[in-house]
């Protein structure tokens, strides 16, 4: 076990992204997605600062290790997870699951009854994470992506009831 693995969970923080986090968020986006399918810095800035959404970041000290964006639509009871990115250096440490749990809590506080997301049908690692978090298959969407992700343009829509536990 490395020293970084021995860090107490209390040292990890999940908080709202601020304008000064956009550069770090974009760097993670570049590491997680090829240029044809990733969000641009301007698109991320819009989602973080101007749209009807929230962006949560997971940090260790001042190092942004991951982020998640949830979008809300007026009159809807569904919160939509737009993207979740964990820096590849920090993957497989439970960060994605912690971000999902915090996002779901935020959705409940806003009166959402459901959390929904789309994932490439061949992204087995992400599908396993979402399944572990309680998401269920809702439908297959053909040609959802404009460019191939993990070798396909098809996506799976997954959904989770946000009941109070």
Secondary structure, 3 states (H helix, E strand, C coil): CCHHHHCCHHHEEEEECCHHHHHHHHHHHHHHCCCCCCCCHHHHHHHHHCCCEEEEEEEECCEEEEEEEEEECCCCCEEEEEEEEECHHHCCCCHHHHHHHHHHHHHHHCCCCEEEEEEECCCHHHHHHHHHCCCEEEEEECCCCCCCECCECCEEEEEEECCCC
